[in-house]
Amino acid sequence: MQEKKGWGHSSFEQACSFAIKANVRQLVLFHHDPSRSDEQLEAMLTQANEWVEHQDAELDVILAREGLAV
């Protein structure tokens, strides 16, 4: 997987940290790398939710998907 540092994108850790500090209830991760498989995206979502749990925070993290309405 190609590294994207310096492209202006945030890691899920950065996005979750900012959302927690802003008292956000639900965070939708979007702008995925199109080369990632569904399995890789689901793994990233699992990692994000585990990271949030480790922070002892209440934040619902989901992935943007085609057709998703919020």
Helices and strands as residue ranges (DSSP letters): H 12-21, E 26-29, H 38-54, E 60-63
